[in-house]
Every structure is written in C-alpha cells, then in structure tokens.
Amino acid sequence: MSKQQYDNSQEAMPFQDYHDIFMNAPMGIFTASQKGRLVSANNAMAGILGYESLQVLNSSITDIINDLFADPSDWEKCISPVDNPGEISRHECTLLGKDGSEVRVLISMRKVLNSNGDIIQYQGFVDNITQRRQEEDYLNGFNRDFLVVLESTTDYIYFKDRDRRIRFCSQAMARITGHNDWREVVGKNDFEIFPREKAEIYYHEEDQVLRDGIPLLNRVNPYIDENGRTGWVLTNKWPVYDDENIKIVGLFGISRDITELKNAENALSHSYNLLRYVVEHTRSSVAVHDRNLNYIFVSQRYLDEFKVREEDVIGRHHYDVFPDLPRKWRDVHQKALEGEVLSAEDDPFYRDDGTVEWTRWECRPWYEHDGTIGGIIVYTEVITERKRMEEALRESEKKLNSLFSAMTEMVVLHELIFDQHGRAVDYRIIDCNQAFTKVTGIKREVAFGRLATEVYGENPPPFLNRYARVAVTGDPLNFSAYYQPMDKYFHVSVISPKDNQFATITTDITERKRAEEKLRRIEWMLSKKPDSGLNGQNEFQPQSYGDLACLNRDGIIKKYVGVELLKDIARDYLDLLGSSSAIYEVNGDYALGIFASGWCRTMDLASRNLCSTPDNIEALNSGRWLCHESCWTHCSKEAICRGKSVDIECSGGLRLFAEPVFAKGEVIGAISFGYGDPPKEPEKIQELAEIYGIGCAELERESNSYDSRPPYIIEMAKSRLQASARLIGSLVEARLAEEDREKLQSQLFRAQKMESMGILAGGIAHDFNNLLQTMRGNVDRLAQDNSINERSASRLKAVDKSIERAAKLVQQLLLFGRKAEHKKVQFDINQEVREVVQMLKRTIPRMIAIELHLDPETCPIWGDPVQVEQVLFNLTNNAVDAMPAGGKLLIETVRLELDAGFVKMHPGSVAGPHVLLSITDTGCGMDDETLEHIYDPFFTTKEIGKGTGLGLASVYGIIKAHDGYISCYSEKGQGTTFRVYFPVFKADNNATEEQQPVFIPQGGSETVLIVDDEPEIRELTREILEEYGYKVIVAANGEEALEKHLDHGKSIDLTLLDLNMPGMGGHKCLQEILKLDPSARVIIASGYSLNGQAKETMSSGARAFIGKPYQLNKLVGTVRKVLDS
C-alpha cells in the first residue's frame, strides 16, 4: 500500500506498522505495475528467490514477466481470472531464482484500482511450495512403485483392519481368490473370498496377531489348486499399530507358494531314501568316512560281511575299529584323500581264522559343495565264490576251446541285429574257430565283434532270413547252399544257444558237389539227343530280315574282337543250351545275334513281322519288336546300366540272363542268352500266339522239340557266359592298348621324321648355298666381261634369276631345318596381321572376303617379325589358293593359357601363356592322307610350277624355332583352319609381363553327353569331365546322340556336340535335339572358327562354342558357365 493510499483510508494505523508487517510477513509479497514492472517486494520474497537482501532483488528484477517467470505466459494466467477488486486468483507456476534455479510457488493475485476504477497495480502473495511438491512427487512415486510391486509380485501380500477386512492386497492375492483386479477384493473378509473351512483356519490363526500382538511366523498350510493338485503355502503375519504404537489397528501378511520347494524337498528326501535303498541292495558293501577317516555311513552288507555293529563304528576312526589293518590299506586311504581313485579286481583278504576271502574293491574321494575333498568312500565286494566258479569255468572253457579249435567244420557264434522297427537287418560275429579262417581266409581278429555286412561286404549279409528265423524261434535248421562270392558249396547246421543268438556249424562240400555236378553233366551229355545243341553249321545263319550286326556302325566289340571270334565265344555256352544269344555294344548295336533253337527263331521272326516295316532300323526303334525289346531294353541294357548281372522273364516264354562287359573299368556292352523250357500249357501257348500273331500248332511243335536242360547245366552255361564277358573285355582292352601304343609310335615317328628332315634340309641348304655362291660369283664375273655378245648376256641374266630362285628355296630349307638366322624382339602380332592384310587386299581376288577378329588384350610375343610375317603370308596365300571360286578368309588372335590337359593331347606343345593365331578358309579342304604330309618338304598339291612344297615346311620350322605349336583341322569340301600358338613375351627376355590371374575351373555333379566321332577325343574329354565330378554319357555320332536324349530325357543337363561328323552332322543333330527339348543346353565343338562355319550352327540355338583343340580349363570353364546360365 502506498503512503497516499494509507492516508486516504478511514481506519488508519501508523504507516510504519503496515510497512513492518509487509516487510516481515512470512510469505513473499510483491506489487507490480499493470505492465509487469516490479514496484515493491518484502524480505520473504527476496529469500524465496535466493537474494541475500531486498536491495539486491530490487536492483536485479525490474520486468517481472521476463526476469522472474520461467514461462512468461504464466503472468497472464496469474492476472486473467481477476475481474473485480478484492477478488483473488491463484496460480501455481515456476519462478527463476538468483542462480537460475527453478522455484515452485503458488501465487495469489489481486487487483488494486484507483478512484476511477482503473487498474493501477497488482498485489501478489507467494508461497514457496517447492519442498511440498517434492514430497508429494516422492510420495506419488512411492505409491506407484508400491502398486507395481503389488501387481507384479507372485507373493500374496495383504493388509487387514481390525474387522479383518482387506484394505489392499497384491494382484497375486486377488488371482487366487478368483478376481481379476486387487481392487475388487478391497473391503472383503476371508469368509467372502475363501471357502469357509479355509476362512476359519485363517480366522483362528489371526487371533494371536490381532488380540495378543504375537506374529504368526513360518506357518505352512496345504491347499488344493484348481486342477485338484495339493500345494503348499508359507505364511507370515504381523500386527500393525497406530501412530502412538499402542493400539493394534490391523495386520500385515505375506504368503508365498512353496509348492515347488516342498516338492523339491520331497524329491530330495525320496532321492536320499532311494540312494540308501540302492546302496543297501548293491552287491558291494559301502563305507563312507570323513576326512579324518571317521565313519559317517555304512551299509548293512558292510556290517554283515565285516561282522561289526553300526553303533560300534559310526563316529569312530576306521583304524580304531580295525587296529590291525595292513599298511597297504593305510596307503590306499591316504592316496584317496589326496584325490586318487584306486581299485582292485581280485584282492585276497586273510581272516583271523586263516581262511582267505577274495574281494573286489574301489576307494575314491568324495567332495564337498566347494570342491574340497570331504573324505573317502570304500566299495568292497566279496567274490570268493565267483573266483571258484571262474576257475572251474576256465578249466571247462579250456577243454571246450581245444575241441572248438580242433574241429574241421567252421563253427561261428553270432548275435542278431535289429532296426528300430524290430526287423532283423544284420548279425554280429561273436566268435569263430580256426576252420573259419582256413576256409574263408578271414582272420579271427578281423571278424571278431564286427557286423557280417562289414566282414562279407554284402548287404543284406549271407542267409540272413534263415538265420534270423532260427535265432528268434529257436528251431534248428539244416540246409545246403552255393555261396557265389567264394564259389563254394556249404552244408550249414544252425542252432540257437540263447535268445537272438545263433551258432552255425558249416561244412565245405564244394568238392563233393562239383564231383556230383561233373557226374550229372557227363550223364546228361551222354543221354542228350544229337540235335539238342547247335545245329551244325546253321546256328549262325541270319534270320530272313538280315544280320543286325551289319547295322553296327563303329562298335568297339565288333571292331576289336571280330565276328568270327565272337561266334566261337558264343558257341561255348550255346552248345549247352541250344537257345539264343546276343552280344551288344554299349549303345545297343548288335555285335552278334544267334537264334539256335526253333522256338527262339520262330518267336523272333513273328515279333519282327509285328513292326510293319521292311527297314530294320525303324523296326528296332518301333518298340513292337518284342524279342528285341526283351533282350536289349529290359535285360542287356539294364545290365549295362547297373553294371551287374540281370536275370528276367522273357516276353517269349523263356528267361533271359545278361552280363555286362567291362574294359578299362568301363562298361562297353553286354552279352546275354535265353534259357529255360518253352511253355507247354495250352493257355500260355494260346496267349503267346495271340500276342505274336502266330499259329498255336507251330508254337506247340517248337516247344515239344526243345530238349529240357537240368538246372546244373543252366548254371554252368551262366558261368561260361560270365567268363565269356570277361574274355571279350580283356580282348578289347588288349586291342585298345595296342592302338594306344601304335598312336604313340606314330607320333614319335612323325616327330623323329620331322627332326631328321630338318637336319637333312639344313645340311643340304648349307652345301647348296656354297654351290650357289660359286655359281653366282662366276656369273657376276662373266657379266662384267664386255666382250660377250648380247645373246650371251641374256642367257647370263636367265641363269642369275634361277640362282636367285634357288637361293630363296635354300632360305626356306633353312627355315624348315631351323638353321636360318633370326633376330627376336618383342612385338605386337595384331599389328603384323594388319600389315599383312593390307598387302593381301591389293593382290587377292575381290570375291574373297577378309574378316579380322583380333583380341585387343593379346600380349606381345618374342620372335622374329620377318619370319612371323612369312608365316602369315604362307598360310594366307595357301588359304586364298584353296578358294578359286571365292569365299571367306578369317584371321583371329586371342590370348589363352595352355594347360596340362592340352599338352597331354598335343605332344610338342608347352604349358603356359600363349597367343593363338587362327587362319580359317572356306575352301576345298584336305583329306586325311594329305594332312599326314602337309609339313613334309617338297610336298605340294598344287600344279607344277605353282608351288615348291616348302611353304608349310618353312612355317613348321619357324613355329618350332619360336617354341610354338601348330595344328591343322580340315575336311574335304569343308575348308581348313590352321592354329598357331606363340608363347607370350617372357619377363626374362629383358622385359616384364603383367601377371594374369590363374583361372581355376569349377566342377559339378550334372550329367553331360559328349558327342564326337573320334574315340580318343571322346574318352579324353570323358576323363577330364569325370575328374571334375560330372556324370558323363558318350555317343559316337548324331544318330546315337538322339537315342541317348530319347533314353535319358531331361536328365541330360548339357550336350557337348562335335560339328563335323559322318552321317548326321552336328548342325542337323542340334536341330533334332532342340525339337526333342527346346530348353536343351548344347555347346558346339569344332576345329573351324566360331566366325566361320560354326556361326550358322550357333544361331540355330547352341549356347556356346569351343574351338578344337580345346584346353582343359577352357573346356571345364565353358561347361560350368553354360550350366550356370
């Protein structure tokens, strides 16, 4: 209040009194102008804001709105509710103290008006509520945390008043009473939330707490949960007093579900009782000692065996109970206390009466929970009676083993092995005698304890079903059988000594059986009809449709063994059967076909007539030639695929037996025969007659004319057939090895011939040069003579020209013999090619197009540019001469790495980085005979006067002088490709070369079909791809490739197809393959350039091209790339 206001008041009191009240009031007071300027404040206001005096406050604060309020908008909130004089508004907000700290206050504000009713100032009364708000926040936080505890804990927490009504409780408490929220339980007593019998128990328990103030501690009560299971609760309850701690106002309780703990205690008690039960009933006596060797536990057996009482040993020292204990035992105890485990299997114990007891004992430490040794446990078992029985048993076994070992019969004891379904799947060899080793060659230590599948290498093992029946039923069994892996006959007696075990007593009766078989064979051979075998010289007469072996294109069995020898081989087993036989190549071509019996000839002819075509190839592919289908598709082909014998029923009423033929570890074909009696039942005869379209009378006649063979004759014929298969395979292997030798000899001879011719050419050139030098000198002298006439001078010029031509021939001879001088430098072969082509374009006919494909990444080569230029001229001029009617000349370069596989296929080449120069023409090509001599000096196919025959010879010499390699691929009428491999420039030739990354080809497991008419290329390519994990199928021509695609379908993942083959060429074959499977992946291989004749084939649907001769890395990399595309 200002002094003027004071003076105008009706009830005035001294101004100083008002001022003192204002300044010393306990709450903060301030007055402010209408615009928020500080007019006055009291000491309490300065103290609330942290100012040491009122003067400091007044000097620091002028604009209340911005200097005092943390949020200036709070000023408006403080004054806006004030409408009438005398009204007070209240607003809680935050002020800023002197040090910038925030002070929470409650401001009461009133307006002060003048006589006109205008606002002249505001009066504010400030309460510092910072501490109160902090206490409230703490209390609210505590309440929130307490509620979280109540809602989260699994304990049952509750507070009851004197009337035993719940005032608060935990959420877990609410759940066990069937409520979803603890607030639903507040105000209820136990009788309202629990069954009455439970509520009464709780009511009486709480009497001592509420009446006497005695806490109820650790009370365990049972309960039945909603599933009917018994649970346990541990309860504690305490009295709660009033503020004066005099009167009990309620109780606080905590209950905890200890069901799991109780169950654990029960389990522990059960485990202890069970452990004691086990200890008491074990065959060993047990004594447990502490670290001082005092007894803490003994089993009843221990008390009985050592004749002591429990009360006389528990707590006493072991050595006090047994004072005469030997030193050995004291040492054992000490070592066990140090952590060792000691034992003995049979230790004598001498009693006082002199008797000896044998014991089996173990002494080991036991450990406290902290890992320290707490004492020792001694297990002792008296085994005296067992020792006596073992001794008697040893004597008995010694006698039995002596008899067991001396027996001449094989005696083997086994146990049966079952799978998870209870089926017998194997048996284990438990023991065997010496006769077993003598007969089988399998040592006892090898067989002992091992499964029969491992010992015999068969799954299932021999005679499993028979043995299993004896082991399971216990019924003994006797049988005789032939065991093919050992080629022996055995008589076996089987007994079961116990469940799931069986013993076999086996006698080798091979000699006896074979003697019986020989006798039966002799009897049969003496008794058989004269015409029951082969029909004289008519057994190999072909059927009326012709000899199917004539369709054999290039089969190696027919080629290397020969038809006549195959007939002799077949006669060996057909003489026993008199039926039919067929020998097949791996692709199904017939190497030999024989129909010796009337039945087989009749059925075959009838099924051939079903094909309705005179063409045998169409008939074979028709699927209606039933005898062929049975013999090849269902029997022999299956034997080839499986790699083992196949025995099936023939569609013509007999049986068929086929054996694969192996050479060099690969199946190359199959050999088969028919056997068994033709059917005689009228129903079967009628059925076959209808299927084959033949009369029943004819079938009955042929069936009755066949002389039946006994089983042992059939088995002998099968053995002969298998021997014949091995013989054919060995003959083919021998011929293949012979061809390999001849090929190597041919390569060696060619290399030696070229070397010898080079030496010879070099020597001749040297001598010839000397002669030419003499001739040229004399001609030059004569030419300088002015006395010769014009006619003589003309003749001298003609002689000089001839000498010049002879000198050039000598130079070419020197190049072939690698005697010519050369100056090697580093140069770019691409540039050499461009320069040669520029000169060629000025001289060659316009109807010859030149096409260049030069690899910009080729490395420089190290050589004589002049000689390399001569190579280019010689090869391109030959190409031009081969295209008199025009064509295309293609020149290519590419950088590549020759690998070990390339070197193996091309003797004379060297592994490493090379530049490949390819020159391809579309001219007349060359035959094989010409290719054999193209590098021979003076060999030429050109007309007289148009060639010396030294061009390619000099090319060969230049390439060899450059440590390179040259190859030629040509076919008559198809053009020619020369490939020249130049080593790249090496760093040791005074230069450096950028190191190229080594390409490591990746393999795979897919199936690849190789189609090539050259057997050597097929086999080498197969070998390379199989080394990289691929499954490989081969075909010798386009027709066979289509058959493979028909047989295998989409299981063929990729086809490597040679472009130039006899018969159906690669281009036509590709088209047919894509008709069968438009998605087929095919790689074209050719000696021609990709940009030459292969371009058309590539555009027809091939996925990639690889030039011949190809390298291992290039081949495997291309295959992998196409498969992954």
GULONU-523001 format. One record per residue (C-alpha): residue in one letter; x, y negated, z. Coordinates in steps of 0.001 Angstrom, whole numbers, plus 500000, padded with zeros to 6 digits. Layout:
<nodes>
AXYZ...
</nodes>
This chain:
<nodes>
M500000500000500000S501400496621499131K501527493885501709Q498814491918499909Q496508494886499964Y497236495287503606D496412491651504308N493080491874502478S491949494959504397Q489204494342507003E490721496532509667A494294495520509553M497003497178511502P500511495893511618F502166496382508192Q505277497712509831D503256500537511334Y501908501537507922H505377501326506488D506806503562509224I504035506113508702F504642506048504942M508399506409505212N508402509122507888A505489511233506631P506493514971506397M505180515253502853G506583513453499845I504714510296498849F505258508053495854T503447505293493981A503762504810490244S502585502268487739Q499934503004485169K502756503726482675G504533506082484992R507197503775486420L508299504640489988V507151501859492329S507995503373495707A508709506656497473N509308507871501010N512209509738502589A510475513136502338M510131512599498574A513856511968498291G514573515070500391I512302517303498275L514246516271495154G517639516685496834Y518618512986497049E520662512006500081S518765508740500535L515776506837499282Q518059504244497779V519770506846495592L516358508104494443N515121504628493568S518309503890491642S518179507226489740I514485507519488873T512627504803487043D510500506691484482I508648509375486394I507231511003483298N510572511802481625D513015511695484567L511052513556487213F508743516055485479A510324519197483960D507408519167481496P506334515547480749S502858516767479791D502280517604483494W501898513828484180E498726513698482126K497468516836483869C498034515168487240I496135511917486445S493472513013483952P490950514580486430V490910511329488488D487820509314487449N486629507404490498P488548505516493144G489174507677496146E488943510922494198I491987513148494459S493178515600491773R495552518450492491H498015519985490049E500844522470490539C503938521791488442T507728521686488399L509878518632489184L513565518182488472G515886517787491450K519003515678491519D521257518566490433G518853519598487661S517332522409489723E513630523087489442V511366522342492441R507874523846492507V505399521350494012L501655520705494499I500823517061493663S497656515404494983M496970512213492954R494541509274493418K493947506050491527V494448502544493005L492170499872491423N492133496041491600S489067493948492216N488102494197488597G488139497964488748D491282498282486654I493940500891487485I496928499152488890Q498864502217490135Y498747505863491171Q499492507331494585G500917510848494718F501284513195497688V503792516008497101D504005519382498894N507180521441498278I505778524938497650T508949526457496192Q509600528823499114R505933529749499397R505781530643495709Q508982532682496006E507497534579498961E504274535120497028D506225536339493973Y508212538715496167L505034539975497804N503317540401494445G506374542228493132F506420544443496186N502737545184495748R503298546001492075D506246548276492891F504251549926495660L501387550546493249V503831552005490719V505150554326493409L501645555334494372E500717556011490764S503977557784489832T504894559912492822T503936563565492936D503643563390496728Y500248562965498402I500615559582500227Y497698558036502115F496679555606504948K493601556197507080D491968553826509538R490659554754512996D487474556039511386R489643558332509270R488609556668506058I491234556328503333R492343552752502721F494918553551499996C496495556692498574S498764557867495763Q497429558852492339A498562562434493000M496329562461496109A493392561315494007R494014564030491374I493967566915493856T490609565689495143G489161565693491641H489281561922490994N490872560114488078D491841556943489943W493023556489493549R490643553538493986E487732555986493701V488940557648496916V489234554456498993G486629554308501782K486012558067501866N486892560535504621D488188564100504278F484706565637504509E483679563687501414I486620564755499222F487675568223500514P485801571456501228R484506571475504779E486844574204506052K489854572214504834A488500568937506178E488022570493509638I491646571669509658Y492854568159508770Y490468566586511321H491807568630514245E495430568094513135E494932564324513231D493556564290516759Q497039564312518270V498111561489515951L495164559099516422R494349559963520044D497734560689521584G500068558894519152I502066562099518593P503341562508514991L502462565717513143L505704566902511586N506588569613509021R503217571349509120V502930573948506298N499405574739505131P498280577111502355Y495830576137499620I494129577773496627D494570575919493319E492001575679490504N493377578923488964G492903580872492164R496617580991492990T497907580350496514G500014577229497001W501763575623499963V501832572012501265L504300570449503713T502595567630505713N503898564814507980K501561562290509694W502494559268511878P500368556870513945V500121553207512770Y499904550463515462D498572546909515418D500788543821515285E501341543938519032N502360547606518686I499818548531521367K496714549854519744I496604552686517172V494758551365514122G495215554365511793L497681556911510489F500105557188507563G500565560598505930I502758562198503307S502091565697501999R504306567475499441D503557570545497341I506308573025498253T504854575956496318E507927576290494101L510243576001497116K508153578560499001N508189580879496015A511955580416495735E512331581299499421N510169584367498925A512157585298495827L515390584819497739S514081586964500566H512971589571498053S516358589419496330Y518083589918499679N515879592869500521L516310594280497014L520076593835497217R520115595619500556Y517944598358499091V520337598745496138V523352598773498431E521757601325500735H520925603632497831T524115603322495816R526394606328495694S529169604242497238S529410603231500845V529789599458501274A531571597428503933V531809593625503933H534467591826506023D535115588152506652R538488586540506071N539712587827509453L538659591382508466N535804591404510955Y532795593478509865I529763591409508807F527812594130506958V527957597919506467S525659600222504526Q524028603281506082R526091605556503815Y529265603944505213L528109604661508768D527285608261507863E530449609051505913F532856607458508384K530849608649511432V530502605264513193R527548603275514541E526539599807513302E526619598259516782D530180599573517204V531533597875514041I529634594623513323G531717591681514541R534750593844515297H538074593839513450H538471596617510890Y541796597717512382D540237597915515867V537641600339514536F540277602350512638P543551601721514505D545457604476512648L544735603079509188P547690603764506836R549945600920505739K548748601376502162W545250600193503087R546535597191505016D548462596107501887V545333596588499770H543297594395502129Q545938591664502087K546129591594498265A542344591425498020L542326588461500420E544777586796498007G542339587251495090E543255590619493554V540783593384492681L542224596815493430S540751600259492809A541485603970492538E539516606684490777D540599609639492900D542432608940496143P542924611575498887F541730610779502410Y543078613044505147R540746613588508109D541871614293511658D540957617961511305G543401618332508381T540781618511505641V541125616348502527E538342614214501128W538714612705497642T537480609164497306R536856606679494546W537177603134495873E537377599451494942C538407596487497082R537620592982495851P537343589472497354W534034587649497843Y533756583879497566E532138581031499470H529995578446497652D533045576138497368G535072578826495581T537282579772498516I537701583434499438G535349584305502292G536506587874502843I536570591256501124I534132593984500048V535179597645500083Y533241600180497972T534007603804498745E532531606958497198V533407610450498377I533931612520495227T535297615722496738E532508617896495336R532766616226491949K536526616874491904R535892620573492486M533288620650489694E535571618741487310E538358621202487902A536043624096487179L534711622287484115R538228621648482842E539019625309483038S535811626155481229E536417623485478561K539957624705478074K538672628152477240L535861626719475065N538221624377473199S540564627220472497L537682629128470917F536377625920469251S539753625214467608A540365628801466545M537075629132464631T537376629282460844E533941627715460454M533557623948460607V531887623037463908V530753619416464307L528655617795467046H526513614765466081E524056612311467610L521168610835465618I520947607062464980F517517605377464690D516457601967463356Q514128599539465154H511116601392463757G512230604721465185R513313606181461816A516473608268461621V518899606345459405D522324607799460254Y524221610079462592R527451609714464549I530200612366464725I530853613121468402D533383615919467973C534764618331465376N537218621230465242Q540384621817463198A538499623710460497F536602620481459705T539876618716458932K541208621679456968V538143621877454685T537240618176454296G540681616612454611I539264614154457171K541309613953460371R539522614238463708E540749610833464888V539288609263461738A535875610914462119F535534610796465911G532901608311467081R532184606936463590L528948606912461617A528524609537458897T527851606799456314E531340605451457019V533098608828457126Y531484610279453982G530922606978452124E527274607803451381N524045606116452411P521995607991453446P524558610488454765P524506614154453670F521389616201454562L520053613504456944N516399614585456806R517187618236457540Y519462617364460429A517000614826461866R514211617415461900V516366619786463972A517556617056466367V514002615811467005T512085619122467139G514846621374468498D514013624059465903P517207625642464461L517763625678460693N519905627641458209F520440626591454590S522940626721451736A523675623712449537Y526072622313446966Y527862619129448098Q528834617260444927P531406614759446353M533571617684447493D532483620009444660K531855622759447221Y529073625089448320F528357625396452047H526199627522454300V525049625460457292S523558626564460619V522053623690462638I521059623734466327S520123621001468802P522010621207472130K520065618223473568D517543615585472505N518565613628469393Q521765615596469016F522616618410466662A525563620702466040T526455622159462648I528358625383462039T529380625243458392T530989627935456248D532653627176452922I531052629628450448T532370627925447317E534455630884446125R531606633281446640K529069631031444899R531360630430441956A532046634114441608E528287634698441602E527813631954439020K530518633391436787L528876636770437013R525473635291436163R526950633340433250I528559636481431865E525313638364432278W523392635540430565M525876635148427726L525762638918427106S521994639016427213K521098635848425220K519761636044421692P522221635458418842D520370632340417659S519757630771421073G522779628432420874L523759626190417964N522529627198414529G525839627903412823Q526901625021410618N523424623450410552E523475621933414017F524860618614412768Q522658618238409722P520890614870409995Q517158614523410100S515278613708406896Y515316609998407775G519142609984407676D522068609769410062L521533606954412591A525269606819413248C525616605182409810L523996602074411326N526828601822413841R528485598523412934D531679598296414946G531198600541417971I534458601488419629I533424605079420470K532738605960416855K535729603920415678Y538326605286418085V537118608856418719G535681609670415310V532558611589414305E534265614947413859L535857614930417296L532562613774418839K530869616779417217D533452619116418763I532894617487422169A529100617816421905R529366621433420791D530943622299424169Y527752621662426176L525157622153423439D526390625698422951L524925626353426416L521639624505425896G520903624557422163S518737621419422563S519622617836421558S522283615252422346A523037611613421616I526180609535422135Y525566605780422291E527682602664422126V527102600136424885N524824598104422573G522647601125421746D524169602016418371Y524358605755417755A527859607204417616L526370610704417218G522888612230417206I522203616005417211F518947617961417214A519886621621417608S516573623084418758G513436623348416650W511397621707419407C513649618616419562R513836618285415755T510063618578415429M509260616047418184D511840613557416909L510568613704413311A506967613352414458S507746610274416599R509771608773413726N506704609088411485L504720607048414025C506860603987413185S505142603446409765T508265602014408132P510973603514405928D513576601184407474N515393602885410360I516402599574411962E512792598409412049A511751601813413384L514326601677416191N513090598213417181S509397599067416883G509077600773420272R507000603556418680W509889605960418072L509093607834421282C512090610198421316H514471607271420771E512732605251423483S513076608093425995C516639608989425112W518015605432424787T515811602898426552H514681604958429529C517700607216430070S521023606306428421K520577602533428661E519623602926432303A522798604968432921I524823602158431308C523141599500433460R523518601483436693G526956602850435911K525970606326437096S524097609460436036V520388609291435202D518062612320435115I514473611664433933E511496613370432350C511359613021428561S508162611929426796G508584615014424569G508079617518427389L511721618195428346R514122616449430735L516962614101429827F520339613779431531A522689610862430718E526185609968431911P527867606562431372V531198606461429538F533904604273431079A537076602838429544K539388600412431333G536882600200434181E534039599005431920V531016600916430656I531399601331426874G528480603675426186A526602606759427348I526288610444426458S523086612414427009F521312615688426297G517857617203426657Y517322620280428780G514609622471430193D511900624666428699P509358623130426308P505852623176427790K503715626269427145E500446625223428820P497718624676426209E496617621442427874K500121619959427707I500586621184424113Q497265619544423161E498253616271424901L501632616090423101A500051616983419749E497652614064420058I500375611598421113Y502867612644418426G500331613308415639I501369616918415028G499601620269414981C499315622395418118A500285625568416225E503646624115415220L504388622998418777E503437626422420178R505701628122417650E508711625949418538S508030626248422264N507905630049422115S511069630230420021Y513213628475422646D515223630804424893S514939629662428523R518191628759430376P518693629595434043P519435626693436434Y523119627525436810I523590627246433038I521947623824433078E524198622748435957M527233623992434062A526105622027430984K525758618879433124S529274619374434442R530553619767430889L528673616636429815Q530286614633432636A533697615984431641S532928615043428021A532102611476429113R535452611230430888L537224612671427823I535611610140425452G536521607291427811S540152608416428035L540394608739424224V539037605202423753E541416603882426419A544356605519424666R543408604006421292L542871600549422820A546269600752424479E547772601842421163E546161598873419392D547494596521422052R550981597927421508E550635597563417742K549449593995418109L552358593080420364Q554762594793417974S553218592860415077Q553612589569416934L557178590450417841F557941591482414261R556461588259412919A558455586152415364Q561631588081414532K560888587805410807M560400584052411005E563539583716413095S565557585841410666M564170583998407658G565022580724409347I568598581816409929L568823583107406376A567295579934404928G569635577759406949G572667579709405801I571595579691402147A570846575984402304H574286575278403739D576084577194400961F573722575880398314N574402572338399425N578125572901398887L577447574130395335L575164571180394631Q577786568814395932T580341570231393443M577823570094390620R576820566518391401G580436565405391594N581276566832388199V578119565444386601D578900561997388008R582436562209386580L581124563205383174A578560560407383251Q581385557881383763D583167559079380632N582480556530377891S583473558941375161I580347561147375479N577608560568372969E574025559586373706R572690563136373353S575178564458375905A574361561591378257S570684562502378084R571461566087378980L573559564953381933K570584562922383235A568380566039382981V570973568020384954D571121565233387557K567348565358388026S567492569127388507I570217568686391113E568005566125392903R565099568566392948A567380571314394189A568602569020396977K565024568471398099L564463572235398131V567603572598400225Q566279569981402644Q563028571942403011L565001575136403633L566962573306406328L563709572146407913F562332575694407937G565580577006409439R565572574111411954K569033573104410733A568057569690409427E569270566637411270H566613564742413199K566529561623415299K563964561947418092V562369558854419534Q559182558015421426F556373557120419004D552596556955418619I551270559785416455N547992557918415878Q549944555163414145E551744557733411977V548367559218410977R547007555793409992E550040555006407842V549890558368406051V546159557957405432Q546735554504403899M549132556052401389L546801559026400770K543854556789399928R545799555354396971T546511558781395448I543718561278396234P540534561588394131R537599559448395209M535277562442395665I537361563431398723A536253561539401848I538768560988404649E537413560863408182L539506559957411240H538793560787414904L541828559558416832D541873559730420618P542957556298421943E544112557997425172T546787560145423488C550255559836424957P553374559118422901I555262562160421644W559026562714421489G560143563551417993D561426562526414601P558781560257412991V560087561021409492Q559716564763409959V556278564404411593E555265562235408648Q556384565061406360V554172567483408347L551224565161407795F551919564814404062N552368568564403549L549183569517405426T547008566768403928N548284567401400384N547510571128400775A544030570172402008V543487567906399007D544675570667396619A542132573048398232M539242570703397280P539480570233393493A535731569548393316G535782567109396233G534939567453399885K535861566034403264L539291565729404871L539080565351408644I542070564323410777E541783564327414588T544017563786417605V543307564492421247R545296564797424440L544997568099426294E546715570408428768L547763573885427596D547244576328430450A548453579840431218G545393581364429547F546186579598426248V549821580666426385K548762584266427046M546531584214423958H549087582382421780P552658583655422187G555192580963421342S553219578131422937V554303576440426149A552075575317429014G551849571622429788P550512568319428388H550251568152424588V548807566064421794L546702568127419392L546741567118415724S543929568814413745I543609568666409951T540429570192408504D539246570503404940T536053571836403379G537915573536400544C538228577071399244G539751578572402389M542053581604402640D541614585307403240D543376587315405970E546091588562403605T547041585023402624L547027583856406254E549628586507407064H552216584869404739I551445581131404672Y554638580229406563D556909582520404532P559445580598402430F558628580501398693F555144581974399283T552501579995397397T549048580479395942K549408577521393559E550029577795389859I553564577992388571G555148574561388616K552711573138391191G554346574347394347T557647575573395700G556289577653398555L558388575709401064G555829573130402240L554276575133405104A557606576836405789S559167573421406435V556109572425408508Y556601575543410637G560298574736411099I559616571122412058I556976572114414633K559296574711416184A562150572155416243H559801569878418224D558996572701420731G555426572649419444Y552933575244418276I550908575559415049S547837577671414314C545600578051411304Y541940579035411133S540449579705407713E537806581759405962K537395582321402280G534998579729400853Q534590578004404244G537577575693404477T540681575538406668T541780573936409918F545428573511410956R546070572717414601V549472571349415602Y550335570999419305F553087568434420059P554492568210423607V553918564732425038F556832562411425749K558536563526428982A559962561324431715D563424562929431451N563708561522427885N564705558166429381A561092557106429922T558304557617432385E554889559100431878E551762558435433876Q550866561485435919Q547489562829434814P545187564367437407V545180568139437326F541755569436436344I540706572401438464P537820574196436756Q534874575316438885G533327578764438517G529843580078439237S527621583159439503E525421582707436417T525125585153433503V526994584276430289L526563586026426908I529748586000424764V529113586464421027D532255586967418892D533200589426416162E536822589609417383P537091592268420158E540287590726421556I538681587291421913R535549588848423464E537497590781426071L539905587966426961T537028585473427311R535108588017429424E538162588463431649I538575584694432123L534904584057432994E534652587072435336E537709585800437219Y535664582626437891G532717584615439274Y530394584729436243K528446587834435193V529302588493431539I527451590254428706V529120590661425285A527833591001421734A529835591601418530N527558589727416110G524411587662415769E522061590632415475E523372592155418689A523158588762420422L519427588593419630E518963592113421048K520682591005424280H518345588000424529L515330590247423984D516578592693426664H517650590158429289G515387587191428516K515856584128430704S518350585939432952I520980584830430385D521937581363431622L524303580439428775T525471581794425394L528996581215424040L528435581663420271D531122582035417573L530154580008414499N531731582176411769M530822585876411951P529957588530409373G526280589329408921M524069586824410703G526328583804411193G526421581582414264H524189578887412776K521369581325411958C521798583111415306L521458579791417167Q518192579072415371E516797582531416227I517855582232419892L516113578870420188K512979580411418690L513026583013421471D513856580472424164P513766576739423242S515482575898426567A518435578246425963R521892576747426630V524289577527423766I527940576492423348I529337576698419787A532919578001419385S534729577585416081G538124577214414510Y536673574347412462S536422570811413739L533370569537415563N533158566795412990G533339569286410137Q531145572315409556A530148572581413231K528332569236413127E525225570683411436T525025573519413970M525377571087416877S522485569054415529S520356572229415474G520243572441419278A523625573561420635R524544571980423975A528325571700423459F531222572541421141I534613574088421948G537312574441419347K539306577604418772P541761578448420032Y540393577201423327Q542201576863426647L541173578377429943N540496575028431667K538616573705428652L536517576877428380V535602577141432076G535044573388432378T532715573282429348V530725576301430624R530303574704434049K529346571326432555V526630572823430328L525243574981433149D525038571939435428S523391569735432793
</nodes>
